[in-house]
Amino acid sequence: MSRAPSGATGPETTLSGVVDRIVWFDEEKGFTIAELAGEDGSRTMVLGNLAGVQCGETVDVTGAWERHPQHGAQLRVRSFASRLPSSVHGIRKYLGSGLIHGVGKVYADKIVARFGERTLDVISNHSARLREVEGIGPQRAKAIKAAWEEQRALREVMVFLQTYGVTNALCLRIVKAYGERAKEVLTKEPYRVCREVEGVGFLTADKIARNLGLPTAGSQRVDAGILHALGELESDGHSAYPQNALADAATELLGVDRPVVAERLDALVGDRTLEATGRGPDRLLQLRALAAAEESIAAGVRRLLAAEGTLPAIAVDRALAWAQERAGFAFSELQAAAVRTALTRKASILTGGPGTGKTTILRALVDILGAKRCRVVLAAPTGRAAQRMAEAARAPASTLHRLLGYDGAKRGFVHGADNPVPADFFVVDESSMLDSRLAASFLRAVPDNAHLLLVGDVNQLPSVGAGSVLDDLIASGLAPVTRLDTIFRQGARSGIVRTAHAILHGDRDPPPPSPDPASMDFAGTDIHFVRCDEPEACVRAAVRLCSEVLPRALRLDPLRDIQVLAPMHKGTGGIHALNLALQERLRRGPGAPGRIGVGDKVIQTRNNYDLGVFNGDLGVVTGQSEGGGLEVDFDGNRVELERAQANDLQLAYAISIHKSQGSEFPAVVIPLLRQHSILLARNLVYTAVTRGRRQVILVGDPTAYAMAVRNVADTRRITSLPQRLTA
């Protein structure tokens, strides 16, 4: 192994060594800092994209020397090749890293002590001999062999994909999907992978396909490009798109002649890969699943409105008087109208901002219907929204996913058209979060005779998933809508509520600035603005607020009670940088920076129906297995995630404002900087401010705040629901 030159930098060089220690690993970028041990006893720090490299492996790295002012000489890697370890030390290190599920440090020592340098050959080709090791029976030997085969397939895929910038987590997902055939599928049907494995984008598949020589204008590539373009539009919230505009987007992406794209669009409609709504060149095209979902929503609304309700006879005026007496105050005209409409119409909608009295209406309905012994179901899209709804209504509430149930064997919800949820009255809060797929599943499970009230704030950000269900239903005019616009006395005392409504009215003046977080008067107001013009200062202030000021002043738990909400992921003041800085101060366990470990606050990024955890759920890591799995406490729901499932987690000391929808936290810290300008919009900052219950602290540049309030972004989404509702 060549030694580091004494000078700061040097020409490109190649060296070999055993990976003795991984100092840093960034899952998102594949960036690694590792220490290599040479046969001569020398040690060298290397850094770069070393995707898939594990402790104990022998690696050949090529790169250029550079000198770090604190850590000295290190090699920045341009390319590398890795080999399975051959020495006893390397094999012990490799197996003891937790890479192979079922083999930790203890069993690694035992296995290597028994088989020495032949260990990996024994596991690969003579795994039954593992039973010669004390403590390893038939089941464990079989499990070790299976895990080894998965790891071998994973390793093969990682080596194949290392030049394409594919993360370890994504490689693992590909191996889970195709097993030992993973590399074969990648080389023969790369576009299939981008359709079937979430996270593998068209651009990655296209790089592979082009390197393999697949034709530029071939149907496989053009079809994949069309579906990718439609998927990108879906990620922007559109559940359908005009055919001409879709053809333009796909043509630009693919770099082929437009008639080629037009021909394939017709073919995809012909084989029903895509569904068409309307006629002519501007007909709307959408994926079959979304078309079915929006047709199901329209059918469900029409079905509810056409059927007779089975609520018992209710003298509405007397019921309203009784509810007001219980509440201890008179309802406003609009509040009374909302209660009356909900009780007399099969489906209705209630919308309004904070402090406008939605809770009063909800409690009145629950009290009246409870007195009549009606079966009332309260639900919301997220766990935190359901918890807040239960507290407001003083009645049980659940998430929509848990209400519908999930049958792992059927891979679908328990409740649906053939098995509706038994209830007389449904109330769904935070309905602006309903995307087309979830709304369709819910409406299928609502019985014909039930009443439905959708409650939401149309000024918030639209749903994360595709669709515009609440806006489309309001625009259709099929169900009566009550809009609350008066701030009541209790809400008027809140600076959070006043600021939220000022944002909606375009008032660009931020709350009064606080020069020093430690000197803020938390008793005087519930919203503050800490001025930090530079991103680095903004991050430092956010960390100080979360780790010192708010926990001390308000006795808040930094992990459970305080949430940082930021507009964007990248940049010095983005979510990634904030998470690294906050993790360093708040993590309640050991671990490498940027890697998720015990004590970290995390967010689930995909629905996992089998475990009952869903996209947006927040939790804290409470344990870690030898095989790389994690135990996570999601607000009292403790689950064990296998290594592949754990890849669906991200650090959540800071999360996006979009991910916070439907949630409410005792305190929120909101960084706003000019570098966020591309995403700053009125509904974004409005949604962030309304997530705080006791304290909201904006940190950053007042100019960025004014930019956000001034920018009334066009959030209209293209869907097929309006046409289907009026068909």
C-alpha positions in Angstrom: 0.0 0.0 0.0 1.5 3.3 -1.1 2.0 5.9 1.7 0.6 9.4 1.7 3.0 12.0 0.3 4.2 14.5 2.8 3.0 17.4 0.6 -0.6 18.6 0.5 -1.6 17.3 -2.9 -0.2 15.1 -5.6 -0.8 13.2 -8.8 -3.4 10.5 -9.2 -2.4 7.3 -7.5 -3.7 3.8 -6.8 -3.5 1.9 -3.5 -5.0 -1.2 -1.9 -6.1 -2.0 1.7 -8.6 -3.5 4.0 -11.5 -1.3 5.0 -10.9 -1.2 8.8 -13.3 1.6 9.8 -16.1 3.6 8.2 -16.0 7.0 9.7 -18.9 8.6 7.8 -21.5 7.5 5.3 -24.2 9.6 3.6 -26.9 7.2 2.4 -28.5 9.8 0.1 -25.3 10.6 -1.8 -23.3 7.4 -1.2 -20.4 9.6 0.1 -18.1 7.6 2.4 -15.1 8.5 4.6 -13.2 5.3 5.5 -9.9 4.2 7.0 -7.9 1.6 5.0 -5.3 -0.7 6.7 -2.4 -1.8 4.6 -0.4 -5.0 4.9 2.5 -3.0 6.1 0.5 -1.6 9.0 0.0 1.8 7.4 -3.4 3.6 7.7 -4.9 5.9 5.1 -8.1 8.0 5.1 -10.0 7.8 1.8 -13.2 9.7 0.8 -15.6 9.6 -2.1 -18.4 7.6 -3.5 -17.7 4.1 -2.2 -21.2 2.7 -2.5 -21.6 -0.8 -1.0 -18.2 -1.0 0.6 -18.2 -2.7 4.0 -15.7 -3.2 6.8 -13.3 -6.1 6.1 -13.4 -5.8 2.3 -10.2 -5.3 0.4 -10.5 -2.3 -2.0 -8.3 -0.9 -4.8 -8.9 2.8 -4.9 -7.7 5.4 -7.5 -7.6 9.0 -6.7 -5.6 12.2 -5.9 -4.0 13.1 -2.6 -5.2 16.2 -0.7 -4.5 17.6 2.7 -7.2 18.4 5.3 -6.2 21.2 7.7 -7.3 19.1 10.7 -7.0 15.4 9.5 -4.0 15.6 7.3 -3.3 13.8 4.1 -6.3 11.8 2.6 -7.1 10.3 -0.8 -10.1 11.6 -2.7 -11.4 8.6 -4.6 -12.2 8.8 -8.3 -12.9 5.0 -8.9 -12.6 1.8 -6.9 -13.0 -1.9 -7.1 -13.7 -4.1 -4.1 -12.9 -7.8 -3.3 -14.3 -10.0 -0.7 -11.8 -10.3 2.3 -9.4 -13.1 2.2 -7.5 -12.7 5.5 -8.9 -14.0 8.8 -8.9 -10.4 10.1 -10.8 -9.1 7.1 -13.3 -11.9 7.2 -14.0 -11.4 10.9 -14.4 -7.7 10.4 -16.7 -8.2 7.4 -19.0 -10.7 9.1 -19.0 -8.8 12.4 -20.2 -5.6 10.7 -23.9 -6.8 10.9 -24.0 -7.1 7.1 -25.3 -10.6 7.1 -28.6 -10.9 9.1 -28.1 -13.4 11.9 -24.3 -13.0 12.2 -23.1 -10.4 14.7 -19.7 -10.0 16.2 -20.1 -13.0 18.5 -21.1 -15.5 15.8 -18.6 -13.9 13.4 -15.8 -14.7 15.9 -17.1 -18.3 16.3 -17.5 -19.0 12.6 -14.0 -17.6 11.7 -12.4 -19.5 14.6 -13.8 -22.7 13.1 -13.2 -22.2 9.4 -10.5 -19.5 9.1 -9.7 -18.3 5.6 -12.2 -20.9 4.2 -15.2 -19.1 6.0 -16.7 -17.4 3.0 -16.4 -20.5 0.8 -18.1 -22.5 3.5 -21.0 -20.1 3.7 -21.3 -19.9 -0.1 -20.9 -23.6 -1.1 -21.1 -25.7 2.1 -23.5 -23.8 4.3 -24.7 -27.0 6.1 -21.2 -27.1 7.8 -22.2 -23.9 9.7 -23.9 -26.3 12.1 -20.5 -27.3 13.3 -20.4 -24.0 15.1 -21.8 -24.0 18.6 -25.2 -22.2 18.7 -26.0 -22.6 15.0 -28.8 -25.0 14.3 -30.5 -25.9 11.0 -32.8 -22.8 11.0 -30.0 -20.3 11.7 -27.7 -21.9 9.1 -30.4 -21.7 6.5 -31.1 -18.0 7.4 -27.4 -17.2 7.2 -27.2 -18.8 3.8 -30.2 -16.9 2.5 -28.9 -13.6 3.8 -25.5 -14.3 2.3 -27.1 -15.0 -1.1 -29.1 -11.7 -0.9 -26.0 -9.9 0.0 -24.1 -11.4 -2.9 -26.9 -10.3 -5.3 -26.8 -6.9 -3.7 -23.1 -6.7 -4.1 -23.3 -7.6 -7.7 -26.0 -5.0 -8.4 -24.0 -2.3 -6.4 -20.9 -3.0 -8.5 -22.9 -2.8 -11.7 -24.7 0.4 -10.7 -21.9 2.3 -8.9 -21.3 4.5 -12.0 -25.0 5.5 -12.2 -25.2 7.1 -8.7 -27.7 4.6 -7.4 -27.8 4.6 -3.5 -27.3 1.4 -1.4 -30.9 1.6 -0.3 -32.2 1.6 -3.9 -29.9 -1.3 -4.8 -31.3 -3.2 -1.9 -34.8 -2.5 -3.1 -34.0 -3.8 -6.6 -32.5 -7.0 -5.1 -35.7 -7.4 -2.9 -37.8 -7.2 -6.1 -35.8 -9.6 -8.3 -33.5 -11.6 -6.1 -30.7 -13.4 -7.8 -32.1 -12.2 -11.2 -31.6 -8.6 -10.3 -28.6 -8.0 -12.5 -30.1 -10.0 -15.4 -33.3 -7.8 -15.3 -31.2 -4.6 -15.1 -29.2 -5.6 -18.2 -32.0 -7.0 -20.3 -35.1 -4.9 -19.2 -33.8 -1.7 -17.6 -37.0 0.2 -18.2 -39.0 -2.5 -16.4 -37.1 -1.7 -13.3 -38.1 2.0 -13.4 -41.8 0.9 -13.7 -41.7 -1.8 -11.0 -39.2 -0.5 -8.3 -40.1 2.7 -6.5 -37.3 5.1 -6.5 -35.5 3.9 -9.7 -36.1 6.8 -12.1 -36.3 6.8 -15.9 -33.1 8.8 -16.2 -31.1 6.0 -14.3 -32.8 3.3 -16.4 -32.1 5.3 -19.6 -28.4 5.6 -18.8 -28.2 1.8 -18.4 -30.2 1.2 -21.5 -28.2 3.6 -23.7 -24.9 2.1 -22.5 -26.3 -1.3 -23.4 -27.2 -0.1 -26.9 -31.0 -0.1 -26.8 -32.5 2.0 -29.6 -33.3 5.6 -28.9 -36.7 5.6 -30.5 -37.6 2.0 -29.6 -41.1 1.4 -28.1 -39.6 0.2 -24.8 -37.8 3.5 -24.3 -40.5 5.8 -25.6 -43.2 4.1 -23.5 -41.0 4.4 -20.4 -40.4 8.1 -21.2 -44.1 8.8 -21.5 -44.8 7.1 -18.2 -41.9 8.9 -16.6 -43.2 12.3 -17.8 -46.7 11.5 -16.5 -45.1 10.3 -13.2 -43.3 13.7 -12.9 -46.6 15.5 -13.4 -48.2 13.2 -10.8 -45.5 14.2 -8.3 -46.5 17.8 -9.0 -50.0 16.8 -8.0 -51.7 16.4 -11.4 -53.6 13.1 -11.6 -54.3 13.6 -15.3 -52.8 15.7 -18.1 -53.9 16.9 -21.6 -52.6 14.6 -24.4 -50.9 17.4 -26.4 -49.1 18.8 -23.4 -48.0 15.3 -22.3 -46.7 14.6 -25.8 -44.7 17.8 -25.7 -43.2 16.9 -22.3 -42.3 13.4 -23.4 -40.8 14.6 -26.7 -38.5 17.1 -24.9 -37.4 14.4 -22.4 -36.7 11.7 -25.0 -35.2 13.8 -27.8 -37.1 11.9 -30.5 -39.6 13.1 -33.2 -43.0 14.0 -31.9 -44.9 11.7 -34.2 -43.1 8.8 -32.6 -44.4 9.9 -29.2 -47.9 10.5 -30.5 -48.0 7.0 -32.0 -46.9 5.4 -28.7 -49.5 7.5 -26.7 -52.3 6.1 -28.9 -50.8 2.6 -28.4 -50.8 3.0 -24.6 -54.4 4.2 -24.6 -55.3 1.3 -26.9 -53.8 -1.3 -24.5 -55.3 0.6 -21.6 -52.0 1.3 -19.9 -53.4 4.9 -20.0 -57.1 5.9 -19.7 -58.5 8.8 -21.7 -61.2 11.2 -20.5 -62.8 13.5 -23.1 -62.2 13.7 -26.8 -59.8 15.4 -29.2 -56.1 16.3 -28.9 -56.6 17.8 -25.4 -58.3 14.8 -23.9 -57.0 14.0 -20.5 -54.7 11.0 -20.1 -54.0 9.3 -16.8 -52.8 6.1 -15.3 -55.4 3.4 -14.9 -55.2 3.4 -11.1 -55.8 7.1 -10.9 -58.6 7.0 -13.4 -60.3 4.2 -11.4 -59.8 6.2 -8.2 -61.4 9.4 -9.5 -64.3 7.5 -11.1 -64.8 5.8 -7.7 -64.8 9.2 -5.9 -67.4 10.5 -8.3 -69.6 7.4 -8.1 -69.3 7.5 -4.3 -70.5 11.1 -4.0 -73.4 10.5 -6.4 -74.3 7.3 -4.5 -74.4 9.1 -1.1 -76.4 12.1 -2.4 -79.0 9.8 -4.1 -79.6 7.5 -1.1 -81.9 8.2 1.9 -80.3 8.8 5.2 -81.2 6.8 8.3 -80.5 9.3 11.0 -83.3 9.4 13.6 -85.7 12.4 13.6 -83.9 15.4 14.9 -85.6 18.7 15.7 -82.6 20.7 14.5 -83.5 24.1 16.1 -84.1 22.5 19.5 -80.9 20.4 19.1 -78.9 23.6 18.2 -80.3 25.4 21.3 -79.3 22.4 23.5 -75.8 22.3 22.0 -75.3 26.0 22.6 -76.4 25.6 26.2 -73.9 22.8 26.7 -71.2 24.9 25.1 -72.0 27.9 27.2 -72.2 30.4 24.4 -74.3 31.3 21.3 -73.1 30.1 18.0 -72.6 32.5 15.1 -75.0 32.4 12.2 -72.5 30.5 10.0 -71.7 28.0 12.8 -75.4 27.2 13.3 -75.8 26.9 9.5 -73.0 24.4 9.3 -74.5 22.2 12.0 -77.9 22.4 10.4 -76.5 21.6 6.9 -74.5 18.6 8.3 -77.6 17.1 10.0 -80.0 17.6 7.1 -77.9 17.0 4.0 -76.3 13.6 3.1 -72.9 15.2 2.3 -71.6 18.6 3.1 -68.3 20.5 3.4 -67.0 22.9 6.1 -63.9 25.0 5.5 -62.2 27.8 7.4 -58.9 28.9 8.9 -57.6 28.7 12.5 -59.7 30.4 15.2 -62.9 30.5 13.0 -64.9 28.0 15.1 -64.6 24.6 13.4 -64.0 22.9 16.7 -67.3 24.3 18.1 -69.2 22.8 15.2 -67.5 19.5 15.6 -68.3 19.2 19.3 -71.9 20.3 18.7 -72.4 17.5 16.1 -70.8 14.9 18.2 -72.9 15.9 21.2 -76.2 16.0 19.2 -75.6 12.7 17.4 -74.4 11.0 20.6 -77.6 12.0 22.4 -79.5 10.4 19.6 -77.3 7.2 19.9 -76.0 7.5 16.4 -72.8 5.8 15.4 -70.4 8.6 14.6 -66.9 8.0 13.0 -64.3 10.7 13.3 -61.2 10.3 11.1 -58.3 12.2 9.6 -55.5 11.4 7.1 -52.6 11.3 9.6 -52.1 10.1 13.2 -51.4 13.5 14.6 -54.4 15.0 12.9 -56.6 12.2 14.3 -55.2 12.8 17.8 -55.9 16.5 17.5 -59.4 15.8 16.2 -60.1 13.5 19.2 -59.0 16.2 21.6 -61.1 18.8 19.9 -64.2 16.7 19.7 -63.7 14.9 23.0 -64.4 11.7 21.2 -62.4 8.9 19.7 -60.9 9.5 16.2 -58.6 7.3 14.0 -56.6 7.7 10.9 -58.3 6.8 7.6 -55.8 3.9 7.1 -56.6 2.3 10.4 -60.4 2.9 10.0 -60.3 1.0 6.7 -58.0 -1.7 8.1 -55.5 -3.6 6.0 -55.4 -7.3 5.1 -51.9 -8.4 4.4 -53.0 -11.6 2.7 -55.3 -9.7 0.3 -52.9 -6.7 -0.1 -55.9 -4.4 0.3 -58.2 -2.7 2.8 -60.7 -4.8 4.8 -63.5 -2.3 4.4 -64.8 -1.3 1.0 -67.9 -1.5 -1.2 -68.6 -5.1 -0.1 -67.8 -4.5 3.6 -68.6 -0.9 4.4 -67.7 0.7 7.8 -70.8 0.4 10.0 -71.7 4.0 11.0 -74.4 6.6 10.5 -72.3 9.7 10.3 -68.7 10.3 9.1 -66.6 13.4 9.8 -63.2 13.6 8.0 -60.9 16.4 9.2 -57.9 17.9 7.3 -59.7 17.0 4.1 -57.4 19.2 2.0 -54.9 16.4 2.5 -57.0 13.8 0.8 -55.4 12.6 -2.5 -57.4 10.7 -5.1 -56.3 7.2 -4.1 -57.1 7.6 -0.4 -60.3 9.4 -1.0 -61.5 6.7 -3.3 -60.7 3.9 -0.8 -62.5 5.8 1.9 -65.7 6.6 -0.1 -66.0 3.0 -1.2 -66.3 2.1 2.5 -69.0 4.6 3.4 -72.4 3.0 3.4 -75.2 4.4 1.3 -77.4 5.6 4.2 -74.6 7.5 6.0 -74.0 11.2 6.3 -70.6 12.7 5.5 -69.0 15.9 6.5 -65.6 16.9 5.1 -63.7 19.5 7.1 -60.7 21.3 5.8 -58.8 24.5 5.2 -58.6 25.3 1.5 -55.8 27.8 2.1 -53.3 25.1 3.2 -51.0 23.3 0.8 -52.7 20.7 -1.3 -52.3 17.0 -0.7 -48.9 15.4 -1.0 -50.4 12.7 -3.3 -51.9 13.4 -6.7 -55.4 14.9 -6.9 -57.4 17.9 -5.7 -60.3 16.2 -4.1 -61.6 18.9 -1.7 -61.2 21.8 -4.2 -62.9 19.7 -7.0 -65.8 18.8 -4.7 -66.3 22.4 -3.7 -66.1 23.6 -7.3 -68.6 21.0 -8.4 -71.4 22.4 -6.3 -72.8 19.0 -5.6 -72.5 19.3 -1.9 -73.3 22.4 0.2 -70.3 24.3 1.5 -70.0 26.5 4.6 -67.1 28.9 4.7 -66.1 30.2 8.1 -64.3 33.6 7.9 -64.7 35.2 11.3 -62.0 35.0 14.0 -63.6 34.5 17.4 -62.5 36.0 20.6 -60.3 33.1 21.8 -58.6 32.9 18.4 -58.1 36.7 18.3 -56.0 36.6 21.4 -53.5 34.3 19.6 -50.6 35.9 17.7 -50.4 32.7 15.7 -54.0 33.0 14.5 -53.7 36.7 13.8 -50.4 36.2 11.8 -52.0 33.3 9.8 -54.9 35.5 8.7 -52.6 38.4 8.0 -50.6 36.1 5.7 -53.9 35.2 3.8 -54.6 38.9 3.4 -51.2 39.6 2.0 -49.7 41.4 4.9 -45.9 41.1 4.3 -44.8 42.5 7.7 -43.4 39.7 9.8 -44.0 39.4 13.6 -41.8 41.8 15.6 -38.2 40.7 15.5 -36.4 39.2 18.5 -32.6 39.9 18.4 -31.6 37.2 20.8 -33.5 33.8 21.2 -32.6 33.7 24.9 -34.3 37.0 25.6 -37.7 36.3 24.0 -40.8 36.9 26.1 -42.8 33.7 25.7 -45.4 34.9 28.1 -46.1 38.0 26.0 -46.8 36.4 22.6 -46.9 32.9 21.0 -45.1 33.9 17.7 -41.6 35.4 17.2 -39.2 36.3 14.4 -35.5 35.8 15.0 -33.5 37.7 12.3 -30.7 35.7 10.7 -29.7 36.9 7.2 -27.1 34.2 6.5 -27.9 30.5 6.3 -25.2 29.4 8.7 -26.5 31.8 11.4 -30.0 30.6 10.7 -29.0 26.9 11.3 -27.1 27.9 14.5 -30.2 29.8 15.8 -32.5 26.9 15.0 -30.2 24.4 16.8 -30.0 26.7 19.9 -33.8 27.2 20.0 -34.5 23.4 19.8 -31.7 22.3 22.1 -31.7 25.0 24.8 -34.1 27.9 24.6 -37.5 26.2 24.0 -36.9 23.1 26.3 -35.7 25.4 29.1 -38.4 28.2 28.8 -41.4 26.0 28.0 -40.3 22.6 29.4 -40.6 20.9 26.0 -39.1 17.6 24.9 -36.8 18.5 22.0 -37.7 15.3 20.1 -41.5 15.0 20.8 -42.6 18.6 21.2 -40.5 20.7 18.9 -40.4 20.4 15.1 -38.3 22.3 12.6 -40.2 22.9 9.3 -38.2 24.1 6.3 -39.2 24.9 2.7 -36.5 22.9 0.9 -34.0 20.0 1.2 -30.8 21.3 -0.3 -28.6 24.2 0.5 -26.7 25.4 3.6 -30.0 26.3 5.3 -32.0 23.3 3.9 -33.5 20.3 5.6 -30.4 18.1 5.1 -28.0 20.6 6.7 -30.5 21.3 9.5 -30.8 17.6 10.3 -27.1 17.0 10.5 -26.7 20.0 12.9 -29.7 19.0 15.0 -28.6 15.4 15.1 -25.3 16.4 16.5 -26.9 18.2 19.4 -30.1 16.2 20.1 -29.3 12.5 19.3 -29.8 10.4 22.4 -27.4 7.6 21.4 -24.1 6.9 19.7 -23.6 6.8 15.9 -22.0 8.2 12.8 -23.2 11.6 11.6 -25.9 11.4 9.0 -26.6 7.7 9.7 -29.8 6.8 11.5 -29.2 5.1 14.8 -30.6 4.7 18.3 -32.0 7.9 19.7 -32.7 9.6 16.3 -35.9 11.3 15.4 -37.2 9.8 12.1 -40.0 10.1 9.5 -41.5 7.2 7.5 -41.4 8.0 3.8 -43.6 5.3 2.3 -46.8 3.5 3.4 -46.1 0.2 5.0 -49.5 -1.4 5.5 -48.1 -4.6 6.9 -46.6 -2.8 9.9 -49.2 -0.1 10.1 -46.9 2.9 9.6 -47.5 5.4 6.9 -45.8 8.2 4.9 -45.3 11.1 7.2 -45.4 9.2 10.5 -42.8 10.5 13.0 -41.0 8.3 15.5 -37.9 7.8 17.6 -35.4 4.9 17.0 -35.3 2.9 20.2 -33.3 -0.2 19.2 -31.1 -1.7 16.5 -30.6 -5.3 15.4 -27.3 -7.0 14.3 -28.7 -7.3 10.8 -29.2 -3.6 10.4 -32.9 -3.5 11.3 -34.3 -0.8 13.6 -37.0 -0.7 16.3 -39.0 2.6 16.1 -41.6 4.1 18.4 -44.1 5.9 16.2 -46.1 7.8 18.9 -46.7 4.6 21.0 -46.8 2.2 18.0 -43.6 0.2 18.4 -42.5 -1.6 15.2 -39.5 -3.6 14.1 -38.2 -2.7 10.7 -36.0 -5.1 8.7 -32.9 -3.6 7.1 -34.7 -3.0 3.7 -37.7 -1.5 5.5 -35.5 0.8 7.5 -34.4 2.4 4.3 -37.8 4.0 4.2 -36.8 6.2 7.2 -35.2 9.6 7.1 -33.9 11.9 9.8 -36.8 14.1 11.0 -35.3 16.7 13.4 -36.2 18.9 10.4 -38.9 18.0 7.9 -40.5 19.7 4.9 -43.5 21.9 5.4 -45.4 19.6 3.0 -44.7 16.6 5.2 -46.1 18.5 8.3 -49.6 18.8 6.8 -52.3 17.5 9.2 -49.9 17.7 12.1 -49.7 20.1 15.0 -46.8 20.5 17.4 -46.5 22.4 20.7 -43.7 24.4 19.1 -42.4 24.9 15.6 -39.3 26.6 14.3 -39.5 27.7 10.7 -36.3 28.8 8.8 -37.0 31.2 6.0 -34.1 32.4 3.8 -33.7 34.0 0.4 -32.0 30.9 -0.9 -35.4 29.2 -0.5 -37.0 31.7 -2.9 -37.8 29.1 -5.6 -40.3 27.4 -3.2 -41.5 30.3 -1.1 -45.2 30.9 -1.4 -48.1 32.2 0.6 -49.8 28.9 1.3 -46.4 27.4 2.2 -45.7 29.8 5.0 -49.4 29.8 6.1 -49.4 26.1 6.4 -46.1 26.2 8.5 -47.4 28.9 10.9 -50.6 27.0 11.5 -48.8 23.9 12.6 -47.7 25.5 15.9 -50.0 25.2 18.9 -48.1 27.0 21.7 -45.2 28.7 20.0 -44.1 29.5 16.5 -40.6 30.9 15.8 -39.7 32.1 12.4 -35.9 32.3 11.9 -34.3 34.0 9.0 -34.6 36.9 6.6 -37.6 39.2 6.7 -37.2 39.7 3.0 -37.8 36.0 2.5 -41.0 36.2 4.6 -42.2 39.1 2.4 -41.4 37.1 -0.7 -43.4 34.2 0.5 -46.5 36.2 1.4 -46.4 38.1 -1.9 -46.2 35.0 -4.0 -49.7 33.6 -4.5 -48.6 30.4 -6.2 -50.9 28.8 -8.7 -51.6 25.4 -7.1 -54.3 24.4 -9.4 -54.1 20.7 -10.3 -55.3 19.0 -13.4 -57.6 16.1 -12.6 -60.4 14.1 -14.3 -62.6 14.4 -11.2 -64.5 17.6 -12.3 -65.6 15.9 -15.5 -66.5 12.7 -13.7 -68.5 14.5 -11.0 -70.7 16.3 -13.6 -71.0 13.3 -16.0 
